[in-house]
Amino acid sequence: MLVAEAMGEGATPRPLCWAGVLPDTQAAAAAELLGVASVLARFEGAAGLAAGDLERLRSRGAGLVATLVAAQRDDGGWSWTGGRQDQASSLETSCESLLALAAARRAGLAVPAATLEAGAGYLDQAFRSIRRQARELKAMVVHARAVLGRPDFPTANALHRERASLSPAGLAHLILAWSEMGRRPMAAELVPLLAERLGDDGAAAVAGNLSWNRSPIEMTALALLALQAAAPEHPRAAAAADWLLGRRPWWPARARGLAVAALAARERGGPGAAERFTVEVRLPGGEVRRLELGPDRPDRLLELPLAAGADRVEVELRLEGRGRPHYSAVLRGFVADLDAGADDRFRIHRRDFLAPQTRYRGRRIPEGFSVLTEAEETWRNTIESLPLGGLGRVEVIWSRNERTNAPEEERDFLVLEVPLPAGARVLADSVQGSFLSWEERDGYLVVWLGTGWQAGWLNFEIAGALPGDYRVLPAALRSAYEPERLALSEPAALRVLGRGRESADPYRPTPDELYHLGLARHQAGDAEGAWTALAALYDRFGDRLREDRLREAATALLFLAIDRGEPRAIVRFFEILKEKNPDLTIDFERVLAVGRAYRELEEYERALLIFRAVVEETFGKDLKVAGALAAHRETAESLAVLDRLWREYPDLPVVVESWLTLSDQLLTAAPRAAADDSLKRAGLDRAALSLRGISLLRLFLALYAEDPLAADAGLNLVSAYLGLEDHETTAELAGELAGRFTAPEYADAFTYTRAVAEWYLGREEEALGLLEGIAAAEYPREGGGVRPSPNRELALYILGQIHHARREVAAAEEYYGRVAEVFRDAREALADLREKRISLPEVTVAEPGGRVELEIEHRNLGQADLLVYAVDLMTLYLREKDLSRVTEVNLAGIEPELRTTVALGGTGELLPTTRKVALELPDPGAYLVICRGDELHASGLVLVSDLELRVKEDPVAGGLRVQALSRKDHSFLRDVDVRVVGSASGSIQLGRTDPRGIFVAEGVAGTATVIARGAGGHYAFYRGTTPLAVADARREQDRAGGLESGDDGLQQEGAYLRNVLDFNSDNQARRMFRLKAQVEAERKGVQVKKVK
């Protein structure tokens, strides 16, 4: 019996319920090889084993070895099926394959050492990725390593300590591992635990096992192998063997191989007794059959028909002879209850026969309801008949009811078996779905689903091959580990029609099919077919189409409606696109057709808007000419094209703005006219371009007085006059525009510009009023609250200057103080106004015996004390070496020759003043005069001296502050020409004094020389003695302070208008950017959103 089972020739028939199930796998091949090797190892050389049987066993074993060796993967492991489409290596399959190959080698079969070595390497690698809790897997690996001669004692000991928590399969593998490692006492300690997992009938429990070991037959065989290795006389071993013998036939092949291996290990002696014996079988009704058994015929099959309705059959067996026969009884039949044996861990939701998927020009058209936001109704185009040679589809939907995060080793490996209608054939290239691999076998499509998918689908096409009516068995979803666990679909029926007959099955296209078929036909130029499909789609499902799908369908329908000349359809779909696809660009011809459709429907306003959009786009195309000329440096021609386009096109916003941008370009090109060959050829110099730009702006303000861009044009015009230093026109124009444009940013800019122009013109009262209004102005802030004028700080600064020039010290100090942290010049002016000073001439010369008048220069001091000491000048100079430190001379204990207090002018003095004090010095000589006022000290020698021109130097920053004064009345002089050069600068700085008489020079290096020339040819000269140097850090700080840096000479005028000029420059830049965008835009048509 064992030889026949090992050869796969057992007399017991295969169960009907497994017809077509479980094609050969690597695990099955490994188990069958283990069975063959076990029979060879047990019975080779034993009496009663025929030589022919031995050769057949060895041949079968060699074939199975070759199968496994060929199926080994590059990483050394084995996959579940070994198929080309299969998954990666399976640890369980690899362990079983290595156990079988090692057993085959022991039985004398040739097994390549490299195969075993590579397999051992795979186990080492895979072991590191096993979860800590997966003890059963670890026990399998330890068992396989032990059989390969690589005992893993640390892991085995760790598992042994946790033996109480091991599963039945884990216990069995660990017992076998200890036995292989020569530790039989350790194995014997585990036998009672394993025996507890076997019932009284010998069946092993599978509860707690991983899914791989949940087959009762396979688990019982594994337990019997373990008991035979560690405790062959244990009562549970005999019970397990009897249980296995009573469960024949052993299906599938893996179960048969393990059962054969276990029973071969249990067998004592040869494959059967040498004597022949007879079994007498008494059947119902008195019939007796005699079955002769012996070494040459070890088993017999007896098939008995059962009477209809019989629920009990008695069969009597009688033995004649000394044999030890085993028998099994198998009931075979059909069941009408399809729920019988259904498993609740997985299910088949449906198995449908469907109409073939629509094809268009060889391409499958998708179907379903995905183009809808929600499907109120769904349907499937099922079929009951199939034309001869025609196509149909089979679709299976399945799912499993297991934890999605369950480890792979705990999940069922599922196999789907789909019976095929006998009169149809599968199209191999059409099989699609969620699976690892598939094969067609014995009228079934067997699909390996694996352990990964929680749910999935299978779809394939069939072709009608043989007319007839066919019943189709239910599809079955099974656990590959426990094939008896399965879920079934409903049965079905299919008719294959005769030649020339068409199917009468109804067909209703789905929304997806209408959508994709319509677009495919539209793209292929089939206008009528596309209109039919897409119009049906919109009419039936338009209100439920997803927006992206609605956009595509409506676009195609609009173009089709234009080609068909249907005004209402054109307007209908254009209105949809306005809402759903405003960025769509439609070519000019089609846009004109849309406009005509509105006109035909007497919607004239909408038609006008569309035609206007077309004109705008046409203007944009013509603008490209101007852009191309400008790109080739043909400035004059580009300007001429812009002017011509303005004259030719209607006053649309884009046309008007482009014309205003023309003025920007004229005024921008003016300073570069001398370097532009195109402008020189056209006879356009700076003056001509400026005049033309100003004229254009004045014309713009006249023609488009109410246009939103009129304020920009006014600002541009004011900036142009500022560039010409025409302050009179600037003041007049800015005042007019300030009243005309009331938007805060423009009214403020115009008012401030007028104030500065009035200041430059010397009309200080007008400037004061305007600047004070700017300083106090507040405007609404976006988002709530108020904000000051952007020109507020400049206005305060200029107010300080005006009051300073008018000698109104208190007011000047107030305004300077409010912007002292913003402008360095304001800080310096404020410090200068508050400066206290007292000084004496270094040397005052007088005639001996005469009256000596000493001049005290002071500022902002109420009184001063004078102390006069007689000194030896030579001794003093020799001792001090520096007369600048003469006030530090220690005069303690020396009585002055003269002591007096002198009343001075007090605070609020703009300039230092001089007080002459008469000194009565009776004797000639040198006198040291000490003058003390508040915390200040000054000293001088009474001899003779004089001094002129006020200059303040900043040695660190390299700055020079020059103030021009009238010697007659000490008034400030404006517009004095000043030239400054530093001995290390190498360049001359020049400029004119402001209304305060001040000129500021920066970046002066070395000692300074100043030459000044006023009206009437009056000159002044000053030579400094202090070397000046530029400090980079200070200069960077000043540059960050705005006006303080004085860059490009703007401190004299332009910097006060920087905010206004920047405002205008920003507007110009935005207009130029928009013009550039218009020039560079692709003009393929009109965007839907531009039709407003």
TORKOL-942976 format. One record per residue (C-alpha): x, y, z. Coordinates in steps of 0.2 Angstrom, whole numbers, plus 5000, padded with zeros to 4 digits. Example, Ala and Ser with C-alpha at 12.3 -4.5 7.8 and 13.67 -1.06 7.14 Angstrom:
<sites>
506249785039;506849955036;
</sites>
This chain:
<sites>
500050005000;501450125005;502350094989;500850124978;500450284988;502250344986;502050314968;500450414967;499550254962;498450224976;496850124972;495750244982;494950374970;495150554971;493750654980;492550724967;492550894977;494350914973;494250884954;495251014946;495951084962;497751114968;498951094953;500751034958;501651154969;503451154976;502751114993;501750964986;503350904976;504350914992;503050815003;502950684989;504850674989;504950655008;503650515006;504650424992;506350445002;505550385018;504850225009;506550195001;507450215017;506350105027;506049965014;507549955003;508249785004;506749715014;505949555009;504449564998;504949734989;505049694971;506549754961;505349834949;504549934963;506249984969;506750054952;505150144950;505350224967;507050284964;506550344947;505150444954;506250514968;507550564955;506250654946;505550754961;507350794966;507650864948;505950964950;506551044966;508351084960;507651164945;506451274954;507651344967;507751534966;509251644965;509151684983;509251494988;507451474993;505851404984;504251494980;502551414983;502151364965;503751394956;502851464942;503651604931;502351734938;502451674956;502851764972;504551774980;505351634990;504251555004;505051515020;503851375024;504051295006;505951315007;506051225024;505051085018;506051075001;507651065011;506950925023;506450825008;508050844998;509050805014;507950645016;508250594998;510150615000;510050495015;509050375005;510450364992;509750484979;510850604970;510650784977;511850924972;512850994987;512651164980;510751154981;510851114999;512151245003;511151384994;509651335003;510551345020;511151515016;509351565012;508751505029;510151605038;509551765029;507651735031;507851685049;508451865053;506751935047;505651815057;504551905070;505051865088;503251795091;503351675076;503951525086;503251395075;504251465060;505851465070;505551285075;505351245057;506951325052;507851245067;507251075061;507851115043;509551175049;509751015060;509350905046;510650995035;511950975048;511951145055;511251135072;510651295080;510751255099;510451435105;508751445096;508251275100;508551305119;507651465118;506151375110;506251235123;506151365137;504551425129;503851255125;502251285135;501751415122;502251315106;500951265094;500651085090;501751105074;503051195083;503151055096;503350925082;504651025073;505651055089;505550865094;506250815076;507550955078;508150885095;508150705088;509250755073;510450855085;510650695096;509750765111;508450635113;508150675132;507650855127;506550785113;505750665126;505350805137;504150875124;503250715120;501950735133;501550915127;501350845110;500350695115;499150815124;498750895107;498250725100;496450665103;496050485109;495750435091;497450495086;497050655077;498150805080;497350965085;497751115073;497251255084;498651375087;499551325071;500051445058;498951435042;500251325034;499951185046;498151185048;497751025038;497250885051;498050755039;499650845037;499750895056;499350715062;500750655050;501950775057;501550725075;501750545070;503450585063;503950675079;503250535090;504150395080;505850495082;505650525101;504450395108;503950265095;503050155108;501950295114;500050245113;499650405103;500850355089;499850195086;498250295087;498850425075;499450295062;497750215063;496850375061;497950415045;497550245038;495750275041;495750445031;496250375014;496250445001;497550575006;497250734996;498050844991;499750784986;500650875001;499550775013;499850615004;501750635005;501750675023;500650535027;501650415018;503250475026;502450455044;501750285040;503450225032;504350275048;503050185058;503150025048;504049875055;504749745043;504449745025;503049825015;501849685019;501849505024;502549375012;500949265013;499449285002;497749315011;495949335006;494649465012;492849405010;491649555008;489849525011;488749655003;486949705006;485749584998;486849435002;488149454988;489849394992;491549444984;493249374988;494749494986;496449404984;497849514991;499749484992;501449554988;501049574969;499349654972;499349744989;497749834987;496049824978;494649944974;492849894977;491450014970;489649994977;488150084971;487050154984;485150134983;484250294982;483650354999;484650235008;485450315024;486350155030;487350025022;488149865031;489649785023;490449635032;492349595030;493149425034;494949385034;495649225028;497549205031;498849295042;498949465033;498749635042;497549725030;496949905031;495349975023;494550145021;492750185015;492450335004;490750405000;490550484984;489150584977;488350754973;487550884985;486251004980;486551114996;487951234989;488151315007;488851145013;490551165020;490651355016;491951445026;491651615035;493451675033;493351715014;491951725001;491451744983;490351884981;489851844963;490351754947;489551834932;489551804913;489551974905;489452044888;491152074880;492052234883;491752364870;493152384858;493552534847;494952514834;495652374844;495652464860;494652414875;493352544881;493252554900;491552534908;490752564924;490152714934;491752804939;491352964929;489852994940;489953084957;488652964963;487652824954;485852814958;485752654949;487052524943;486952374932;487952244924;487752174906;487551994910;487351864897;486451694895;487051654878;488651674867;488751674848;489851544840;491551624839;490851774849;491651834865;491051854883;491751884899;491851794916;492151904931;492351844949;492351964964;493051894981;493651944998;494351875014;493751915032;495451925041;496352055050;497152165037;498752185048;498851995052;500651935049;500851845032;501151675040;499451685049;498451715033;497651585022;498551565005;496951564994;496651474977;495251514966;494551384955;493351444941;492551304931;492451344912;490951314901;491251154891;490751244875;491951394877;493751424877;494851554887;495751684878;497451674887;497951854885;496351924893;496651854910;496752004922;496552034941;497252024958;498251864958;500051794958;499851664944;498551554935;498451404924;497051314914;496851134920;495551004918;494151124913;494551244927;495451414927;496551384943;497151554950;498351574964;497851724975;499151704989;499151785006;499251975002;497552034995;496152075007;494952074992;495152054973;494452014956;494751904941;494151944924;494451844908;493651824891;492951664883;492551624865;491051514860;491751354852;490451224852;488551254851;487451184865;486751224882;487951204897;487851204915;489251284924;489851224942;490051354955;491751444957;492651384972;493851484984;494951374994;496251385007;497851304999;498351245016;496651165021;495851125004;494251065013;493851245018;493051325003;491751454998;490651434983;489851544970;488151514963;488051384948;487651454931;487151404914;487751464897;487151434879;488251434865;487251484849;487351404833;488251474818;487451634812;486351664827;486451824837;486251844855;484651914861;485351974878;484952154881;486452274882;486452444891;488052554890;488752614906;489152804909;491052764908;490752674891;489852814884;491152944890;492752844884;491952784868;491252964863;493053034866;493852894856;492752924842;492953114843;494853094842;494752974828;493653094818;491953004819;490953154823;489253074821;489752924832;490553044845;488953154846;487853004848;488852934863;489253094872;487553174869;486753014877;487953034891;487553214895;485653194893;485653044905;486953084917;487453264915;486953324932;487953184940;489553194930;491153224939;491853394935;493353344926;492353224915;491053354912;492353474906;493053354894;491353294888;490653474886;492253524877;492053384864;490153424863;490453604860;491653574845;490453444838;488953564840;489953694830;490353574817;488453524816;487953704816;486653684830;486553864839;485653804854;486853654858;488353774855;487653904868;487153764880;488953684880;489853854880;488853904895;489453744904;491253774900;491153954906;490753884923;491753724923;493253754911;493553944911;495453914906;495053824890;495653904875;494553894859;495253934842;494754094833;493554014820;492653914833;492454064845;491754164830;490554024828;490054034846;489754224844;488654194829;487654064838;487254194852;486754314838;485654194830;484754164846;484554354848;485754364863;486654514856;487554564872;488354394874;488754394856;489654564858;490654504872;491254354862;491754464847;492654584859;493654444866;494154394848;494654574845;495754574861;496654414856;496954474838;497654634845;498854524856;499354434840;499854604832;500754654847;501954514844;502654624829;503154764841;503954634853;504954554839;505554724833;506054774851;506954604853;507954654838;508354824845;507254914832;506655034846;505955164834;505055044823;504354954839;503655114846;502855164829;501954994828;501255024846;500655194841;499855124825;498954984834;498155104846;497555204831;496855054822;495954954836;494455004847;494755074864;494754904873;495654904890;497154804883;497354934869;497155084880;498455014893;499654964878;499555144872;499955214890;501455094890;502055174874;502255334884;503255234897;504355174883;504655344875;505155424892;506255274897;507055274880;507455464880;509055454891;509755314880;509255394863;511055444859;511655264861;510155184851;510555164832;508655144828;508155304837;509655394828;509055334811;507355394815;507955564820;507355544838;508455624851;508155644870;507155804869;506055734855;505655574864;505255664880;504155794871;503255654862;503055554878;502355704888;501155754873;500555574873;500155584892;499255744890;498255674876;497855514886;497155624900;496055714888;495455564879;495255444894;494955554908;493755424917;494855274913;495555184928;497255214921;497055404920;497855424938;499355324932;499555434917;499455584928;500855514939;501855474924;501655654917;502155734934;503655624934;504155674917;504155864922;505155824937;506455744926;506555904916;506656004932;505156104927;504556144945;503356274940;502356154928;502556014941;501856114955;500356174944;500056004937;500155904953;498956024961;497656004948;497855814948;497755804967;496055874966;495555764951;496155594958;495555564975;496155384978;497255404993;498855334986;498755454971;498055604979;499455594992;500755574979;500155724969;499955834984;501755794991;502455824974;501755994973;502356034990;504155994985;504056084969;503356244979;504856224991;506056224977;505256374969;505456464986;503656474990;503856415008;502156465014;501256365001;502456215004;502256225023;500356205022;500456065010;501755975020;500855985036;499355915028;500455765022;501255745039;499555735047;498655635034;497955455038;497155335026;496155175029;497155025030;496654865021;495954745034;495554885046;496355035055;497255175047;498955205040;500055365038;500555445022;501955355013;502755525012;502555575030;504355565036;504955655020;503655795024;504255805042;506055815036;505755955024;504656055037;506156045048;507256115035;506056255030;505956315049;507856295050;508156405035;506856535043;507856525060;506356465069;507356355080;505956275091;504956225076;506456155067;506956055082;505255985084;505155925066;506955865065;506655765081;505155665074;506355595060;507955595069;508055405069;507655405050;508855535042;510655565048;510555735041;509055775053;510055705068;511555805064;510555965061;509655935077;511255915086;511956065078;510456175084;510756115102;512656125102;513456235115;515056315111;516356425118;518056465110;519456595111;520656635097;522256525098;523256685098;522656865100;523956995096;523957175103;525257315105;526157315121;525357445133;523857455122;522057405126;521757215123;520157165116;519856975117;518456895106;517456755114;516556655102;515056575110;513356485107;511956435118;512856495134;512256615147;513856675155;515756635155;517156655168;518756725162;520456695171;522056775165;523756705170;525456775166;526456635159;528156605152;527656545134;529256465130;529256355146;527456315143;527656255125;529256155129;528356075144;526656035135;527256015117;525456045112;524556205115;522856115112;523056035130;523456205138;521856205148;522456045157;523956145164;523956125183;523756305189;523356255207;523956385220;524356515207;523356675208;522656745192;523156915186;521356955182;519656865186;517956925178;516256855173;515556895156;513656895152;513356795135;511856775124;510956625131;510056485122;509156475105;510656545095;510756475078;512556525075;514056565086;514156745091;515656845096;515856955112;517257075114;517957085131;519157225136;520657165146;521757275157;523457195156;524757335162;526257235158;526757165141;527056975139;526156815137;524556785146;523556625147;521756655146;520556525153;518656535149;517356425157;515556415152;514456285160;515456125157;516456195143;518156265143;519256365131;520956435132;522056555121;523556665122;523456845121;524456895106;523556935089;522456825077;520856805065;519756665057;518456625043;517256495033;516256365044;516656185039;516256025049;517255865045;516855685049;518555595049;517755425052;516455425038;517455535026;516055665027;516155855025;514755975030;515056145023;513956295027;514056455017;513656625027;513456805023;514856895033;513757045032;512156975041;512656795044;511256735033;511256565024;511656575006;510856444994;511356394977;513256424981;514356324970;515456204981;516856094975;517655974987;519155864984;520155754996;522055734995;521755544993;520155544984;520655584966;518955644961;518055814964;516355824972;515255964967;513556034971;512556184977;512056234995;510256205000;509156345007;510056315024;511656355015;512256175018;513156065006;513655885012;515055785004;515255605007;516755485004;518155615005;519855535009;521355635015;521455815020;520055915012;520156065001;518556164999;518256304986;516556394986;515956524973;514456634976;513456764965;514456904959;516156804959;516356794978;517556654983;517956564999;519356445003;519656325016;521056195019;520856055032;522155985042;521255825048;521455665037;519755595032;519455415028;517955315023;517355175035;516455035025;515354985039;514755165042;514455195024;513355035022;512355095037;512055265029;511555185013;510255085022;509555245029;508855305013;509155485010;510655495022;511755405009;511655544996;511955414982;511955484964;511855664971;509955644975;510155724992;509955884983;508255854975;507755684969;507855594985;506455704992;505355634978;505955454979;504355384985;503355474971;504555424958;504655244964;502755234964;502755284946;504155164942;503255024950;501655064939;502755074924;503554904928;501854824930;501254894913;502754834904;502554664912;500754654906;501254714889;502654584888;501454454894;500254504880;501754494867;502354324873;500654244875;500254104864;498754164853;497954004848;496254064852;495154144865;495054084883;493254054889;493454154905;493954304894;492154314888;491454414903;
</sites>
